[in-house]
Amino acid sequence: MEASSTLEQEAQALKHLTEKRNRGAPKTKITFRKLDIGDFDRGYYELLANLTVTGDVTRERFEEQFNFISPATSHTYKIIVGIDDEKDKVVCNGTLILEKKFARNCATCGHIEDIVVHPDYGKQGIGGDLLTALSEMGKINNCYKLILDCAEKLEPFYGRQGYKYKGIQMAKI
């Protein structure tokens, strides 16, 4: 698939999910889109602090990393955020990393990372919608599977989203 076609399909998928989510009268209207350089000022790091240690990242360092990763055109990183339309605030984040392989006929495996929903926005279906967006990115990019690591307490949530227990994760720091 041609790169520009893939990026267009991704943009259409996010637009469709946003429209579907905001039909009717949801408690919070959310726009799903790729991370933007202006999200630093929309509380992006405050959101990530609900997931992990973020450090004291300056705007300059954020912009440097953003420009390196370049999520708007990246063929490796798909960083999706949800914006509270009324407050212009980042309320959720998730990343799909595309791993190109030699195995499986040179296939692509998708790794889902950094899933977080701001605590004030819990129990509204935003996390499920975010995973739907990332899954759609995986389909568009022909991932043969999507994998993620999670805390044991979150296994029921991911199970409801169609993910199955598949072994253990190990880490060395």
MDAnalysis code that builds the backbone (N, CA, C; Angstrom):
import MDAnalysis as mda
import numpy as np

u = mda.Universe.empty(519, n_residues=173, atom_resindex=np.repeat(np.arange(173), 3), trajectory=True)
u.add_TopologyAttr("name", ["N", "CA", "C"] * 173)
u.add_TopologyAttr("resid", np.arange(1, 174))
u.add_TopologyAttr("resname", ["MET", "GLU", "ALA", "SER", "SER", "THR", "LEU", "GLU", "GLN", "GLU", "ALA", "GLN", "ALA", "LEU", "LYS", "HIS", "LEU", "THR", "GLU", "LYS", "ARG", "ASN", "ARG", "GLY", "ALA", "PRO", "LYS", "THR", "LYS", "ILE", "THR", "PHE", "ARG", "LYS", "LEU", "ASP", "ILE", "GLY", "ASP", "PHE", "ASP", "ARG", "GLY", "TYR", "TYR", "GLU", "LEU", "LEU", "ALA", "ASN", "LEU", "THR", "VAL", "THR", "GLY", "ASP", "VAL", "THR", "ARG", "GLU", "ARG", "PHE", "GLU", "GLU", "GLN", "PHE", "ASN", "PHE", "ILE", "SER", "PRO", "ALA", "THR", "SER", "HIS", "THR", "TYR", "LYS", "ILE", "ILE", "VAL", "GLY", "ILE", "ASP", "ASP", "GLU", "LYS", "ASP", "LYS", "VAL", "VAL", "CYS", "ASN", "GLY", "THR", "LEU", "ILE", "LEU", "GLU", "LYS", "LYS", "PHE", "ALA", "ARG", "ASN", "CYS", "ALA", "THR", "CYS", "GLY", "HIS", "ILE", "GLU", "ASP", "ILE", "VAL", "VAL", "HIS", "PRO", "ASP", "TYR", "GLY", "LYS", "GLN", "GLY", "ILE", "GLY", "GLY", "ASP", "LEU", "LEU", "THR", "ALA", "LEU", "SER", "GLU", "MET", "GLY", "LYS", "ILE", "ASN", "ASN", "CYS", "TYR", "LYS", "LEU", "ILE", "LEU", "ASP", "CYS", "ALA", "GLU", "LYS", "LEU", "GLU", "PRO", "PHE", "TYR", "GLY", "ARG", "GLN", "GLY", "TYR", "LYS", "TYR", "LYS", "GLY", "ILE", "GLN", "MET", "ALA", "LYS", "ILE"])
u.atoms.positions = np.array([
    [0.843, -1.179, 0.000],
    [0.000, 0.000, 0.000],
    [0.888, 1.242, 0.000],
    [0.521, 2.201, -0.793],
    [1.279, 3.444, -0.889],
    [1.172, 4.235, 0.412],
    [2.282, 4.887, 0.805],
    [2.343, 5.597, 2.085],
    [1.266, 6.669, 2.195],
    [1.078, 7.488, 1.175],
    [0.079, 8.559, 1.263],
    [-1.319, 7.988, 1.401],
    [-1.580, 6.877, 0.736],
    [-2.878, 6.221, 0.849],
    [-3.105, 5.718, 2.273],
    [-2.062, 5.147, 2.870],
    [-2.156, 4.664, 4.248],
    [-2.453, 5.821, 5.196],
    [-1.743, 6.925, 5.054],
    [-1.969, 8.087, 5.922],
    [-3.376, 8.649, 5.740],
    [-3.864, 8.658, 4.522],
    [-5.237, 9.127, 4.270],
    [-6.249, 8.195, 4.928],
    [-6.020, 6.885, 4.818],
    [-6.922, 5.923, 5.453],
    [-6.912, 6.088, 6.969],
    [-5.747, 6.329, 7.541],
    [-5.654, 6.542, 8.986],
    [-6.454, 7.776, 9.392],
    [-6.298, 8.862, 8.647],
    [-7.034, 10.101, 8.954],
    [-8.540, 9.867, 8.851],
    [-8.975, 9.142, 7.836],
    [-10.403, 8.846, 7.670],
    [-10.924, 7.977, 8.810],
    [-10.122, 7.002, 9.234],
    [-10.544, 6.120, 10.330],
    [-10.730, 6.910, 11.622],
    [-9.817, 7.829, 11.903],
    [-9.937, 8.643, 13.117],
    [-11.136, 9.582, 13.023],
    [-11.372, 10.136, 11.861],
    [-12.541, 11.005, 11.654],
    [-13.832, 10.214, 11.863],
    [-13.884, 9.010, 11.308],
    [-15.077, 8.168, 11.447],
    [-15.326, 7.799, 12.917],
    [-14.259, 7.412, 13.634],
    [-14.411, 7.057, 15.046],
    [-14.889, 8.253, 15.859],
    [-14.346, 9.433, 15.570],
    [-14.755, 10.648, 16.274],
    [-16.234, 10.914, 16.044],
    [-16.679, 10.821, 14.797],
    [-18.093, 11.057, 14.475],
    [-18.984, 10.037, 15.158],
    [-18.581, 8.770, 15.134],
    [-19.363, 7.709, 15.767],
    [-19.476, 7.939, 17.271],
    [-18.361, 8.282, 17.912],
    [-18.358, 8.501, 19.354],
    [-19.247, 9.666, 19.758],
    [-19.262, 10.714, 18.963],
    [-19.948, 11.947, 19.348],
    [-21.402, 12.024, 18.891],
    [-21.911, 10.951, 18.274],
    [-23.337, 10.917, 17.936],
    [-24.146, 10.897, 19.221],
    [-25.308, 11.450, 19.168],
    [-26.136, 11.474, 20.364],
    [-25.642, 12.544, 21.314],
    [-25.632, 12.206, 22.580],
    [-25.228, 13.189, 23.596],
    [-24.257, 12.560, 24.586],
    [-23.014, 12.292, 24.162],
    [-22.053, 11.735, 25.121],
    [-21.733, 12.757, 26.204],
    [-21.315, 12.253, 27.358],
    [-20.953, 13.153, 28.454],
    [-19.864, 14.127, 28.011],
    [-18.891, 13.631, 27.246],
    [-17.791, 14.461, 26.771],
    [-17.583, 14.199, 25.285],
    [-17.576, 15.247, 24.490],
    [-17.261, 15.102, 23.062],
    [-15.749, 15.058, 22.913],
    [-15.284, 14.022, 22.239],
    [-13.863, 13.766, 22.075],
    [-13.527, 13.737, 20.588],
    [-12.419, 14.358, 20.232],
    [-11.874, 14.239, 18.881],
    [-10.626, 13.381, 18.966],
    [-10.614, 12.286, 18.205],
    [-9.439, 11.421, 18.125],
    [-8.609, 11.861, 16.926],
    [-7.308, 11.987, 17.166],
    [-6.397, 12.392, 16.098],
    [-4.985, 12.018, 16.496],
    [-4.053, 12.241, 15.569],
    [-2.650, 11.988, 15.884],
    [-2.113, 13.125, 16.754],
    [-1.112, 12.801, 17.556],
    [-0.464, 13.783, 18.408],
    [0.006, 14.967, 17.581],
    [-0.177, 16.153, 18.116],
    [0.201, 17.401, 17.454],
    [1.238, 18.109, 18.321],
    [2.110, 18.867, 17.696],
    [3.156, 19.564, 18.446],
    [2.563, 20.525, 19.478],
    [1.366, 21.032, 19.235],
    [0.694, 21.926, 20.176],
    [0.105, 21.230, 21.396],
    [0.126, 19.897, 21.407],
    [-0.455, 19.168, 22.540],
    [0.348, 19.318, 23.824],
    [1.564, 19.781, 23.709],
    [2.333, 20.090, 24.910],
    [1.545, 21.063, 25.780],
    [0.898, 22.048, 25.147],
    [0.124, 23.057, 25.879],
    [-1.294, 22.600, 26.208],
    [-1.666, 21.428, 25.768],
    [-3.002, 20.887, 26.051],
    [-2.969, 19.842, 27.160],
    [-1.882, 19.850, 27.942],
    [-1.800, 18.954, 29.087],
    [-1.295, 17.556, 28.780],
    [-0.542, 17.419, 27.692],
    [-0.065, 16.090, 27.313],
    [0.780, 15.441, 28.407],
    [1.719, 16.175, 28.961],
    [2.582, 15.581, 29.997],
    [1.833, 15.365, 31.303],
    [0.868, 16.196, 31.594],
    [0.050, 15.971, 32.794],
    [-0.733, 14.670, 32.637],
    [-1.205, 14.405, 31.426],
    [-1.903, 13.144, 31.170],
    [-0.954, 11.960, 31.328],
    [0.214, 12.018, 30.693],
    [1.165, 10.905, 30.775],
    [1.605, 10.619, 32.205],
    [1.610, 11.638, 33.055],
    [1.993, 11.448, 34.461],
    [1.021, 10.521, 35.187],
    [-0.179, 10.312, 34.639],
    [-1.127, 9.357, 35.210],
    [-0.755, 7.918, 34.879],
    [0.208, 7.755, 33.974],
    [0.628, 6.431, 33.542],
    [1.999, 6.053, 34.086],
    [2.936, 6.993, 34.039],
    [4.320, 6.671, 34.349],
    [5.090, 7.932, 34.727],
    [6.324, 7.754, 35.062],
    [7.204, 8.882, 35.355],
    [7.515, 9.585, 34.038],
    [7.333, 10.893, 33.998],
    [7.568, 11.630, 32.757],
    [8.844, 12.447, 32.780],
    [9.305, 12.799, 33.960],
    [10.468, 13.676, 34.049],
    [10.043, 15.123, 33.851],
    [10.996, 16.001, 33.918],
    [10.734, 17.433, 33.770],
    [11.072, 17.831, 32.325],
    [10.168, 17.532, 31.417],
    [10.412, 17.748, 29.989],
    [10.023, 19.172, 29.618],
    [10.954, 19.866, 28.995],
    [10.705, 21.234, 28.530],
    [10.001, 21.194, 27.176],
    [9.431, 22.328, 26.797],
    [8.808, 22.437, 25.477],
    [9.844, 22.121, 24.393],
    [11.052, 22.634, 24.562],
    [12.109, 22.410, 23.571],
    [12.402, 20.916, 23.409],
    [12.512, 20.200, 24.520],
    [12.788, 18.753, 24.462],
    [11.609, 18.009, 23.845],
    [10.379, 18.409, 24.208],
    [9.186, 17.800, 23.623],
    [9.190, 17.981, 22.107],
    [9.452, 19.198, 21.661],
    [9.449, 19.484, 20.227],
    [10.546, 18.716, 19.500],
    [11.685, 18.566, 20.134],
    [12.778, 17.794, 19.549],
    [12.347, 16.334, 19.361],
    [11.768, 15.765, 20.393],
    [11.298, 14.371, 20.312],
    [10.154, 14.244, 19.314],
    [9.237, 15.196, 19.340],
    [8.112, 15.187, 18.412],
    [8.617, 15.186, 16.968],
    [9.553, 16.065, 16.679],
    [10.072, 16.165, 15.311],
    [10.849, 14.917, 14.900],
    [11.461, 14.235, 15.861],
    [12.148, 12.978, 15.572],
    [11.140, 11.885, 15.233],
    [10.105, 11.786, 16.044],
    [9.092, 10.747, 15.848],
    [8.141, 11.115, 14.708],
    [7.796, 12.394, 14.595],
    [6.931, 12.905, 13.532],
    [5.667, 12.068, 13.333],
    [4.767, 12.046, 14.312],
    [3.607, 11.160, 14.239],
    [2.654, 11.430, 13.077],
    [2.644, 12.630, 12.543],
    [1.727, 12.931, 11.444],
    [2.088, 12.160, 10.178],
    [3.355, 11.873, 9.981],
    [3.781, 11.178, 8.767],
    [4.535, 9.891, 9.052],
    [4.676, 9.529, 10.303],
    [5.492, 8.378, 10.673],
    [4.919, 7.077, 10.137],
    [5.839, 6.222, 9.703],
    [5.452, 4.894, 9.268],
    [5.827, 3.865, 10.326],
    [6.246, 4.336, 11.499],
    [6.596, 3.456, 12.612],
    [5.751, 3.747, 13.841],
    [5.572, 5.034, 14.177],
    [4.843, 5.430, 15.386],
    [3.492, 6.028, 15.023],
    [2.446, 5.482, 15.614],
    [1.094, 6.015, 15.464],
    [0.643, 6.429, 16.862],
    [0.823, 7.697, 17.208],
    [0.467, 8.202, 18.538],
    [-0.881, 8.888, 18.417],
    [-1.876, 8.297, 19.071],
    [-3.246, 8.784, 18.982],
    [-3.628, 9.424, 20.313],
    [-4.229, 10.594, 20.235],
    [-4.744, 11.274, 21.418],
    [-6.228, 11.545, 21.231],
    [-6.895, 11.737, 22.359],
    [-8.279, 12.184, 22.365],
    [-8.313, 13.549, 23.017],
    [-8.994, 14.483, 22.367],
    [-9.084, 15.857, 22.856],
    [-10.509, 16.127, 23.318],
    [-10.652, 16.632, 24.548],
    [-11.943, 17.130, 25.029],
    [-12.218, 18.395, 24.227],
    [-13.220, 18.343, 23.358],
    [-13.490, 19.464, 22.452],
    [-13.810, 20.756, 23.196],
    [-14.532, 20.638, 24.289],
    [-14.945, 21.831, 25.036],
    [-13.772, 22.495, 25.757],
    [-12.897, 21.663, 26.351],
    [-11.792, 22.201, 27.151],
    [-10.477, 22.301, 26.381],
    [-10.441, 21.785, 25.152],
    [-9.213, 21.762, 24.346],
    [-8.064, 21.156, 25.147],
    [-8.330, 19.960, 25.695],
    [-7.398, 19.291, 26.607],
    [-7.201, 17.848, 26.154],
    [-5.949, 17.364, 26.212],
    [-5.662, 15.965, 25.902],
    [-6.161, 15.108, 27.068],
    [-7.049, 14.149, 26.767],
    [-7.632, 13.336, 27.827],
    [-7.303, 11.856, 27.710],
    [-6.722, 11.455, 26.571],
    [-6.281, 10.068, 26.448],
    [-5.154, 9.979, 25.433],
    [-4.402, 8.914, 25.536],
    [-3.242, 8.711, 24.669],
    [-3.013, 7.222, 24.486],
    [-2.576, 6.858, 23.301],
    [-2.148, 5.500, 23.018],
    [-1.209, 5.505, 21.828],
    [-0.286, 4.577, 21.820],
    [0.693, 4.503, 20.745],
    [0.680, 3.113, 20.123],
    [0.714, 3.082, 18.812],
    [0.918, 1.846, 18.068],
    [2.290, 1.948, 17.409],
    [3.166, 1.020, 17.728],
    [4.499, 0.970, 17.122],
    [4.502, -0.192, 16.139],
    [4.877, 0.093, 14.906],
    [4.878, -0.916, 13.847],
    [6.271, -1.542, 13.735],
    [6.345, -2.831, 14.026],
    [7.608, -3.568, 13.950],
    [7.629, -4.377, 12.665],
    [8.524, -4.024, 11.789],
    [8.696, -4.760, 10.532],
    [9.535, -5.994, 10.810],
    [9.090, -7.139, 10.294],
    [9.748, -8.409, 10.576],
    [10.238, -9.066, 9.288],
    [11.169, -9.991, 9.442],
    [11.546, -10.860, 8.338],
    [10.669, -12.104, 8.359],
    [10.244, -12.503, 9.550],
    [9.385, -13.677, 9.699],
    [7.996, -13.390, 9.125],
    [7.244, -14.457, 8.968],
    [5.854, -14.364, 8.506],
    [5.740, -13.604, 7.187],
    [6.635, -13.934, 6.293],
    [6.607, -13.323, 4.962],
    [6.807, -11.806, 5.027],
    [7.747, -11.391, 5.870],
    [8.070, -9.956, 6.052],
    [6.852, -9.171, 6.546],
    [6.206, -9.702, 7.552],
    [4.979, -9.114, 8.091],
    [5.269, -7.957, 9.047],
    [4.200, -7.354, 9.537],
    [4.270, -6.262, 10.504],
    [3.515, -6.669, 11.760],
    [4.166, -6.480, 12.911],
    [3.541, -6.726, 14.209],
    [3.313, -5.378, 14.880],
    [2.141, -5.174, 15.431],
    [1.835, -3.922, 16.110],
    [1.982, -4.058, 17.613],
    [2.693, -3.105, 18.224],
    [2.863, -3.060, 19.675],
    [2.091, -1.855, 20.202],
    [1.129, -2.098, 21.063],
    [0.352, -1.017, 21.661],
    [1.003, -0.635, 22.986],
    [1.241, 0.643, 23.142],
    [1.947, 1.168, 24.313],
    [1.264, 2.430, 24.838],
    [1.616, 2.802, 26.050],
    [1.271, 4.103, 26.646],
    [-0.223, 4.426, 26.610],
    [-1.042, 3.433, 26.931],
    [-2.487, 3.654, 26.988],
    [-2.812, 4.341, 28.315],
    [-3.428, 5.497, 28.225],
    [-3.828, 6.221, 29.435],
    [-5.044, 7.086, 29.134],
    [-5.971, 7.085, 30.074],
    [-7.139, 7.975, 30.036],
    [-7.084, 8.793, 31.321],
    [-7.245, 10.085, 31.199],
    [-7.232, 10.951, 32.379],
    [-8.288, 10.455, 33.369],
    [-7.950, 10.386, 34.663],
    [-8.896, 9.865, 35.661],
    [-10.252, 10.577, 35.665],
    [-10.294, 11.849, 35.344],
    [-11.568, 12.576, 35.314],
    [-12.476, 12.122, 34.176],
    [-11.941, 11.331, 33.253],
    [-12.693, 10.924, 32.070],
    [-12.927, 9.412, 32.021],
    [-12.703, 8.752, 33.150],
    [-12.901, 7.309, 33.213],
    [-14.368, 6.925, 33.113],
    [-14.604, 5.675, 32.783],
    [-15.951, 5.083, 32.727],
    [-16.853, 5.773, 31.708],
    [-16.263, 6.325, 30.642],
    [-17.052, 6.943, 29.567],
    [-16.866, 6.222, 28.236],
    [-16.124, 5.115, 28.256],
    [-15.878, 4.377, 27.027],
    [-14.733, 4.927, 26.191],
    [-14.021, 5.912, 26.719],
    [-12.945, 6.546, 25.954],
    [-11.790, 5.566, 25.731],
    [-11.444, 4.786, 26.751],
    [-10.362, 3.813, 26.604],
    [-10.672, 2.777, 25.534],
    [-11.899, 2.299, 25.510],
    [-12.305, 1.347, 24.475],
    [-12.252, 1.966, 23.094],
    [-12.703, 3.215, 22.996],
    [-12.641, 3.906, 21.702],
    [-11.198, 4.109, 21.261],
    [-10.315, 4.425, 22.195],
    [-8.904, 4.604, 21.877],
    [-8.317, 3.293, 21.338],
    [-8.632, 2.177, 21.974],
    [-8.145, 0.885, 21.490],
    [-8.729, 0.552, 20.121],
    [-9.970, 0.945, 19.888],
    [-10.567, 0.762, 18.568],
    [-9.768, 1.534, 17.524],
    [-9.393, 2.770, 17.853],
    [-8.601, 3.588, 16.928],
    [-7.255, 2.922, 16.637],
    [-6.585, 2.447, 17.678],
    [-5.279, 1.808, 17.488],
    [-5.409, 0.499, 16.712],
    [-6.479, -0.251, 16.975],
    [-6.718, -1.488, 16.227],
    [-6.948, -1.195, 14.754],
    [-7.685, -0.136, 14.488],
    [-7.930, 0.257, 13.093],
    [-6.621, 0.660, 12.414],
    [-5.750, 1.379, 13.138],
    [-4.436, 1.718, 12.579],
    [-3.662, 0.438, 12.244],
    [-3.786, -0.569, 13.119],
    [-3.126, -1.843, 12.876],
    [-3.647, -2.530, 11.622],
    [-4.961, -2.522, 11.423],
    [-5.544, -3.119, 10.215],
    [-5.068, -2.387, 8.966],
    [-5.116, -1.072, 9.009],
    [-4.712, -0.272, 7.850],
    [-3.259, -0.556, 7.486],
    [-2.427, -0.798, 8.501],
    [-1.002, -1.040, 8.286],
    [-0.666, -2.529, 8.185],
    [-1.699, -3.359, 7.996],
    [-1.545, -4.798, 7.748],
    [-0.795, -5.543, 8.855],
    [-1.057, -5.178, 10.100],
    [-0.449, -5.910, 11.211],
    [-1.079, -7.297, 11.307],
    [-0.264, -8.324, 11.440],
    [-0.808, -9.672, 11.578],
    [-1.269, -9.932, 13.002],
    [-0.779, -9.109, 13.958],
    [-1.268, -9.180, 15.328],
    [-0.926, -7.883, 16.039],
    [-1.663, -7.618, 17.094],
    [-1.409, -6.479, 17.982],
    [-1.140, -7.051, 19.360],
    [-0.070, -6.586, 19.990],
    [0.247, -7.074, 21.332],
    [0.407, -5.880, 22.268],
    [0.149, -6.130, 23.538],
    [0.339, -5.091, 24.543],
    [0.654, -5.740, 25.868],
    [1.285, -4.964, 26.728],
    [1.547, -5.369, 28.107],
    [0.627, -4.555, 28.992],
    [0.163, -5.172, 30.061],
    [-0.676, -4.415, 30.987],
    [-0.534, -4.971, 32.393],
    [-0.945, -4.170, 33.343],
    [-0.996, -4.616, 34.730],
    [-2.093, -5.677, 34.858],
    [-1.907, -6.617, 35.759],
    [-2.894, -7.684, 35.942],
    [-4.297, -7.143, 36.188],
    [-4.390, -6.053, 36.946],
    [-5.711, -5.505, 37.270],
    [-6.445, -4.988, 36.032],
    [-5.716, -4.740, 34.947],
    [-6.341, -4.237, 33.717],
    [-6.684, -5.345, 32.728],
    [-6.313, -6.583, 33.045],
    [-6.586, -7.693, 32.134],
    [-8.077, -7.819, 31.784],
    [-9.016, -7.651, 32.738],
    [-10.433, -7.739, 32.364],
    [-10.845, -6.664, 31.335],
    [-10.341, -5.455, 31.489],
    [-10.658, -4.386, 30.531],
    [-10.178, -4.769, 29.134],
    [-8.912, -5.183, 29.022],
    [-8.380, -5.533, 27.708],
    [-9.067, -6.775, 27.150],
    [-9.459, -7.685, 28.028],
    [-10.216, -8.860, 27.593],
    [-11.532, -8.467, 26.947],
    [-12.212, -7.481, 27.514],
    [-13.469, -7.001, 26.927],
    [-13.242, -6.354, 25.561],
    [-12.030, -5.927, 25.300],
    [-11.699, -5.301, 24.018],
    [-11.204, -6.337, 22.999],
    [-11.224, -7.617, 23.376],
    [-10.848, -8.681, 22.451],
    [-9.423, -9.199, 22.592],
    [-8.678, -8.688, 23.563],
    [-7.306, -9.150, 23.777],
    [-7.333, -10.379, 24.675],
    [-6.422, -11.313, 24.406],
    [-6.358, -12.553, 25.158],
    [-5.002, -12.684, 25.830],
    [-5.014, -13.336, 26.993],
    [-3.781, -13.621, 27.715],
    [-2.915, -14.513, 26.834],
    [-1.672, -14.137, 26.657],
    [-0.796, -14.873, 25.734],
    [0.616, -14.937, 26.304],
    [0.769, -15.534, 27.469],
    [2.101, -15.666, 28.041],
    [2.433, -14.574, 29.026],
    [3.715, -14.365, 29.220],
    [4.156, -13.368, 30.190],
    [5.104, -12.376, 29.540],
    [5.236, -11.254, 30.155],
    [6.181, -10.250, 29.710],
    [7.325, -10.232, 30.713],
    [8.522, -10.091, 30.212],
    [9.675, -9.996, 31.090],
    [10.436, -8.743, 30.725],
    [11.084, -8.132, 31.701],
    [11.833, -6.898, 31.439],
    [13.135, -6.930, 32.215],
    [14.118, -6.262, 31.692],
    [15.390, -6.093, 32.378],
    [15.713, -4.602, 32.332],
    [15.972, -4.063, 33.473],
    [16.233, -2.615, 33.546],
    [17.680, -2.364, 33.861],
])
